[in-house]
Amino acid sequence: MTELVRTDRAEETTGRWWRDAVIYQVYVRSFADGNGDGIGDLPGVRSRLPYLAELGVDALWLTPFYTSPMADFGYDVADYRDVDPIFGSLADARALIDDAHRHGLRVIVDVVPNHTSDRHAWFRQAVEAGPGGPARGRYIFRDGRGEGGVLPPNDWESVFGGPAWSRLPDGQWYLHLFAPQQPDLNWENPEVHAEFESVLRFWLDLGVDGFRVDVAHGMVKAEGLPDVGHTGQVKMIGTGVVPFFDQDGVHEIHRAWRRLLDSYPGERIGVAEAWAPSPARLAAYIRPDEMHQAFNFHFLTTPWEAAGFRAVIEESLETAGLVGAPSTWVLSNHDVKRHVTRYGGGAAGLRRARAAALLMLALPGSAYVYQGEELGLPEVLDLPEEVLRDPQRLRDPEDGRDGCRVPIPWTGAGPHFGFGPPGTGEPWLPMPLSFGPLSVQAQSGDPLSTLSLYREALRIRRERRAFGDTPPVWLDAPGGTLAFTRGEGFACTVNLTGEPAEMPLPGRMLLASARPAVEDGVVRLAPDSAVWWERDGL
């Protein structure tokens, strides 16, 4: 088992930084535009590194910036060793990594091993080679069923909707669990293993500190590619057993990658985007010889209700504890509606989002912050139909991800709120006027702003890393509220109701999402609020 006790700052810096790191997700297209074409890029990210260092995060995770036709906004990779021209150049990537390190920030990049783009050289060769050739062995090609092979090889469905198979003019079908432009690789082929080992080494040699593994549960398919037996398969992901995800064979891949990561200095890490039907299955991805972390989607999807949050926190810590790994906590990302909106929107949604941030950052483990959540940005729900481009909308028009990917505002005024330099073209997604008061510039001078709340929370968290992996100890609390301690000197209280709530005063207030009232040893928590407390004995 991995040792759980943190010793000192020196060990943290050189060894186990990832156990309680705060990692900031940069959706590159929408973070900052360096060249004025309306699309975020690597030079833009580099120009904002001082902001991230001041915010107080430990690392940034960059969404894919590789050469891609952008059928799925970079998750369809045509060249894993180069930068798409819309994002810059390989020299820009190298400069960004080096500059981030100078700012004390680590860099995690996406790797997409389940599928490539249909423009990847391998798939082009496979199409040209015809059935039966070795080039087709790198992907999953099959003959169809029915007379003349006119039916797909099985009943698998794409995550984006429709069948998971497309037919080529020569009659064979190829598997794509996502868009037709994203053919699945065949991980039974040794060439695929060798290629991805080479890709990982390429970026590790450039200095990246780790990889977020896209669809980490998906590379291996059940032998014989059996039918699922019914429709609506996307609803089973993470809840039921399906033959195309979470097969035991994926763990051999992760073990090989862990050995590779461990061969490099500086504790390079792997983060699994993994969906599994049970806590034990999920824990397998973060065993000591596999990935370092796995995303905790159950926390993200928990509704604003005290009993639900306590249950998912306890389950998450127990799951990770099965294998001695840290849990992870995340409230938003580029695939889901922003949590201000999920929690009700408007003033109530913002109050709850601020409280949720303090709850998340008070828990043991690693936290992920999605760009703009520190500004309290809501989902943009009224984007014009003509700008919506997310392929997931093919599955459900109400399930598109464009609204959480709108560029973030840097200045309160001026064209496009400072997203790019003077003269910048229209952003790839339009920014609403309501973003102006939520900009970095507008919030930086306001001690009560959401940005100031995040900065102060991250400062306190960094100073108090002495409690490292120390689990929460729950305190008695009124219905609809949560209260727990971490170590001897820290407590967190959260009121998840729409009414004030009273409880015994836990200590001296450190930070609050909304200021409580204190009188005669009793604290009256504001509705939808969280407070951090200093307790005697620290």
N, C-alpha and C positions, 0 to 999 in steps of 0.2 A: 504494500500500500504506500501511496505517496505520503510523506510526512506533512502534517497539517499545520504545525506551529511555526509562525513567522518569528525570526530572531531579531534581526536588526536591519537598518536601512541599507547597509552595504550588501547584505545577502539579497535583499529585494531588488537592488539595482542590477546585480550581476546574475541572479539566479531565478527568482520566482516572481518577477514583476507582474506577470499576467494573472496571478491569483486574485488580486483586488484592483486591477487596473480599471480606469474609466476610459473607454474607447469611443471616439467620436466618428460616426459614420458620415463620410463625405460622398454624396451622390454627385459625381464629378460634373455632370451636365448642368447642374443647377446650383452649384456652390459659388463660383466666381468666374467671370469671363475675362481672360487676359488679353484677347486680341480684338474684341469688339464685334464678333460675328453673331452674338446672341446665344452662344452655347458655352457653358462652362468648360474649363480646360485645366491642364496641369499647371501652366504658368499662373493661372488665376488662383488655384489652390496654394501655390507657393507664396503668392503675394499676401495671403491671409494666414500664414503660419503664425505670425506674432499674435493674432487674435486668438488662435487655438491655444497657444502657450499661456496667454494671459487668462483665458477661460479656466485653465487648470486641468485639462485632460492629460492622459498619459500617452495616448497613441491615437492615430487616425487610421480608419479603414476606408480604402478607396474602392469604389465600385469599378467594374471593368472599364479600362481605357484602351484595350487592345484593338488592333485592326479588326473592323467589323462592318458589315452592311447595315447594322442597327435594326434588324427585324425585331429584336427584343432588347433594343437599347444597350447593346454591348455584351449581353449574355449569349450572343451567337458569335463566337470568336472565329475569325478567319486566319489569324496569325497570333499565336500566344507569345511571341518574342518581339513584338513591335507595338508601337503606339499608333492608334488611328490618327490621321492628320487633323481631324477636327479637335482632338485633345492635345496636340502638340507633337513632340518627337521623343525618341528614346533618350536624347540628351536632356530633354526637359524632365523626364522621369528620373534620370540619374541625379539631376540637380535638386529636384524636389526631395528625394530620399536623403541626400546629403544635408540639405538645409534643414529638414525636419529634425535630423539628429543633432544639428547644432542648436536647435531650439529645445532640445530635451524631449523630443517626441519620437515615438517609434512609428513605423509604417507597416500596415497590414494591407495586402492586396488580395483581390478576388482571384480564385482559380476555378475554372468551369470544366470539370472532367467528365460529366455525364454525356455531353454532346458538344459538337462543334457547329460552326456555321455551314450551310450548304455551299458556301463559297470557299471553304477551306480546301487547300490543295489536295488533301486526302480524299475528300468527297468528290471533287471534280474528277480525280483519277478513277474513283470507283464507278462513277456514272459512265465514263468513257470506256472503261475496261469491259463492261458487260457482265452477265451472270457467270458465276463460278471462278472468276479471277481472284488472285490474292488481294487486290486492292479493295474488293468488296468485303473481305474478311475483317477489315478494321471497323466496319459498321455492322448493323444487324439487318441483313437482307434476308427475305424469305419469299418463296412462291406463295401465291394466294390460294384460297380455298374455293370450292365450287367449280362449276364447269368453266374451263378456260382460265381458272385462277382469278376470277373477277371479284372475289370477295377477300377482304383483309385476312391475313394469316390467323388472327385471333380477335377477341372482342375488346382489347384494351382501348381505353379512351385517353385522349390528350388532356393534360392539366388545363390547357387553354380552350378545351371544348372540341367535340367531334372525335372521329377515330384517331388513334395514335399511329396510323399507317398511311403512307402515300405511295402511289404506284408510279413507276417510271414507264416511259414509252416501250421499253423492252419487255414489260410485263411483270417484273419483280417489284416487290413492295419493300420499303424501308421503314424502320421504326423511328418515331419522333414523339417522345412523351410530352413535348412542349409544342412549339410551332413547327409547321412543315419545314421551315428553314433551319431547324435545329436537329439534324439527324443524330440519333444516339450512337455512341461508340460501343464497340464490342470489347469488353474488358477481359474476355477469354483469350484475346490475341496478345501475345507477348510484345508485339510492336507498340501497342497502346501503352502498356506499362513503361516501356523504355522511353517513349516519347515524353510522358508526363514527368518521369524522373528528371529528364533533361530540362524540361521547362521549369520545374521547381529550382533546379540548380542554377539556371540562368538568372532568375530573379533573386535568389539567395546570394549569388555572387555580386549582384548589383547592390546588395545591402538591405533588402527588405527584412523585416523582423517577423514575418509570418504570413499565413494565408487563411483567408476565409474560404472554406470549401463549399461551393455551390452544390446543392442537391447531393450532399455527402452520403445520403442513404440510397442513391439511385443507380450506381454504376453497374451493379450485378443484377441479372434477371434470373428468375426461377428456371431450372432446367426444363427444356421442352416448351417454354413460353405458354403455359396453360391458360385457358380462359378464366376470367374472373367469375362470370356467370350471371352478371346483372349490370345494369347501367347506373349512372350516378357515382362512378368510382372515385371522383375527386373528393367526395365527402368522406371517403374511407381513409384518406391519407392522414396518418397520425392517430387514427382511432381503430382501424381494422387491419387485417392481414391482406396484402395484395401481392401478386407475384412479381411486380416490377419495382417494388421499393422495399428497403430494409431486409434484404437477403443477407444471410450470414457471410457470404463471400466478400462483402464490402470491407469487413474488418481486416482481412489480410492486406488489402490495399492501404488502409489507414496505418496498419502496423509498419508496413514498408516505408511509408512517408514519415512516420515518427522517427524511425531509425535514421532517415536522411536528415530530418530537422535536427536531431540530437547530434549529428556529426558536425554541425556548424556551431561556432561560439556565440555566446550572447543570448541563449535561451530563445531560439526562434520557435514560434508556436503555430499550431493548427487549430482552427475554429470551425466546427462542423455545423452547417445548416442541415440538421437532421430531424426528420419526423419519424416517430416510432409509435407503435400501438400500446406500449406500456412503459412505466417508469424504468423497469429493469432493462427493457430493450434499448431505451434511450441511454441509460447509464453505460451500456456496452461501448458506446462511441467515445467515452472519456475515461476508459480504463487507463492505468498508468503507462501502457505501451501503445496507446492510440492518440487521439486528438487531445489537446489540452482543455478545450472548452466546447460546449454545444449550446446553441441558442435555446433560451427558455421561452418558447412561444405560449406556454400555458399562462405565464404571468401577464404577458401582453394582452391576452384575450379575456382576462378576468374582468367581469363587470364591476362597477363602483359599488362595492358592498363588502362590509367588514369580514363576515364569516368566509366569503369566497376568497378574499385576499389571504386571510390567515391559513386557510386550507392549502392554497397553492404554494404559499411560502414554505409551509411545513413539508409538503410533498416534494418540492424542489430541492430543499436542503437534504431531505432523506435520500432522494434519488442520487444526487451528486455524492453524498456521503457513502453510498454503497461502494464506490470505487476510489474514495479519497480525493475527489476532484472538487474544485470550487463551483458553486452555482453561478449562473449568469442572470442578469435582469435587464429587460428592455421594455420600453413603453411604446415606441414607434419605430418604423423603418420605411424603406422605399416601396414596400409591398402592401402596406395596410393604411387605412385612414388614420390621420394624425389623432393623437389621443385627446387633445382639446375637444375635437368634434365627437369622438367616440363617447366621451364622458358627458355629452349633452350640448356642447357648443355654447357660444356666448359667454356671459360672465360666469355662469355656473360651471361650464366646461373648463374655463381657465382656472377657476379656484381649485377644482379637482385635479387638474393637471399639475398645478404647483404643489399641491399636497402629495400627489403621487410621486413627484420627483424626490421630495424629501424622504418618503417611505423607501423608494428604490435605493437611494444613495446611503441609507442607514443600514442596509442589509449586508451580510457577509458575502463576499464573492466579487465578481466583476460586473460592471454596469456599462451598458451601451447607450449612447446619446445620439439620436438622429438629428442631423443638421436642421436648425431652426426650431427645435423643441425648446432650446434654451431661450428663445424669443417668445414662446407661447403661440407659435403660429398655428392657426386652424387649417383644416382641410379646405381647399378651394373647390366649392361644390358647383359653381356656375360657369365653368369653362365652356367656351363656345364649342358646339359639336364639331366644327371643322378643324379644331386643333387637337382633338382627342386621338391618340395614336397607340395606346397601349394594347397589345395583342390579347391580353386577358379579357378585354371587353367582348371578344368573340364568344366567350363562355357565358357572360352575363353583363349586359350594358351597365348595370348598377355596381359592378364589381371592378371597374377600371381603377388603375393606380395613378393616373395623371395628376389628380388633385393633391397628392402628397409630394409631388415631384416639381412643383412650381418653384422657380428660383427664389432664393432667400434675399431679403432686403438688407442692404448695408447702410444706406443713408436715408434720412427722412424725406428728402426732396430730390429733385433732379431726375433726369431720364432713367427710368427703370431702377430707381432706388439704389444706384451705385453698383448694380450687378456687374457692370463692365466699365471700361474707360470712357471718357467723353466721346460722343459720336457712336456709341455702341448701337448696333441694329436691334430690332425687336427681339426680345428673348424668345427662345424656342417654345416656351409656354408663357402666356401673358400673366403679368403680376397685378393683383387687384389693388385699387387705391387704398384699401384698408391696411395694406402692409406698411405704409409709411410710418404710422405711429408705433409700429412694432419693430422697426429697424434697429440694427446694432447702435447706430448713432443716437437715435431717439431714446433708447433705454440705458445707454452707458452712464449718463449722468443722473439717473433716477435710482436712489437707494431702495425703492420699493418695487422696482421693475422685476420681471421674471428673469432677465439676464443677470441682474445683480444677485438675485436669489441663487441662481446656479453657480455664479462665481464664488459666492460666500460658502455655499454648501461644499463645493469642491475644495476650497481652501481648508475648511475644517476637516473634511475627510482626509486630506493629505496629511494634515498635522496629527491626526489620531489613528494612524495606521497601526498603532500598537495593538488594537484589538483584532486586526487581521481576520482570521477565520473564526473568531469567537462567535458561537451561535447566539441568536436572540433568546432571551429568557422572558416569557410572556408574563405580564402583570395583570391583575384583575382590572377590568375596565368595563364601563357601562355598555349596554347593547349598542351596536352600530359604531363602536370605536375599537381601536387597537392601541396597546401600550406594551412596550418591551424595553429591556435593557440590553446593552452590549458591553461586556466587560464590567468593570466596577464603577466607571465614571460617566457613562453615557446612557441616555434614555431617549426614546422616540414615542410620541403620542400622535394618533391620527383620528380625527373625527370624520367619518364617512357619511354623516347624516346632514340633512339640511337645516338642523336646529343646533343651538349651542349645547354642549355636553360638559358636565362637571366631573372632576375626579381629583383625588389628592394631588397636591403639588409635587411633581417628581424631582424638582431641583431648580437650578438657576437657568433661565432661558438662554440658549445659544443662538437659535435661529428659528424663525417661524414663517410659514407661508401666508398666514394672516395672524395678526397679534392677538393673543388670548388676554383675558382679564384674570388677574390674580388678586385674591383677598383671603386673609385668615387661613392660609395653608391650603386653599382650594384654588384650582385653576378652572376657568370656564373657557373651553375651547370654542373657537368660532366655527360656524358650519363649514364643512368641506375644507378642513385645514389640517396641517401637520406642524408639529413643533419638535425641535431638538433641545435636549436639556443636559446641563452639566450636573452630575450628581456628586455628593460628598464622597471623598475617598479616592478621587483620581490622583 
